Amino acid sequence: VGGWDAITPAVVQHAVAMLEANSKKFSGDAGGGRPVGSYVAACKDGAMTKAVARQMVQSSVELLELAFKIHKSVRDEILAQIFNRVLTREDCVPHLVALLARIVRRCSTDVLDSLPKIKEALEYLGFMSSATAVSLIAALEPVLVLHPSLQDYLVIVLRKSIFSREPEARMVALNGFLFLAEQSSSSSRGGGSSSTGGA
């Protein structure tokens, strides 16, 4: 692992750049601007381009997840790349949130080492789209369970957003509270059924 330390940051930057560039190829008409006579060829080319782009995105996500798991030195950088982009509303955001969910699910305790960075990201929930904000909260759910004070912090952020002048921020707050309530309800039902079964 030690021999990789010098090049891993560059690999991470390249993987993020590839994910970002190829995410853009999922949207838009790949055959736009072509003559009508080449419509079928354009469709085939577009489908192939999207298939390659999809594979590139998937490979980038897997590489970044592996880098986070193995190389402690780049964990902060990977999380920073994710959190810096969730505010942009670009095509890569859903893929980065999905990457975060994979990392949190498999490396929860390692993610908690970056608690200040997570709190900073949560502060900007009100500036995200509602869908992105809820996806981000869902991705962080395992660490919210492990660290109840982080969930308390999230509740404070959502309470601030609910009084915002911006309708989108209020929607984020409402959907965020709804998600937390649903998760709490699911946990209660699970706990209740297990205790009943034990009796």
Secondary structure, DSSP 8 states (H G I E B T S, - for coil): -GGGTTTHHHHHHHHHHHHHHHHGGGSS-TTTT--GGGHHHHHHHHHHHHHHHHHHHHHHHHHHHHHHHH-GGGHHHHHHHHHHHTTTT-TTHHHHHHHHHHHHHH-HHHHGGGHHHHHHHHHTGGGS-HHHHHHHHHHTHHHHHH-HHHHHHHHHHHHHHHT-S-HHHHHHHHHHHHHHHHHHHHHHHHHHHHHHHH-
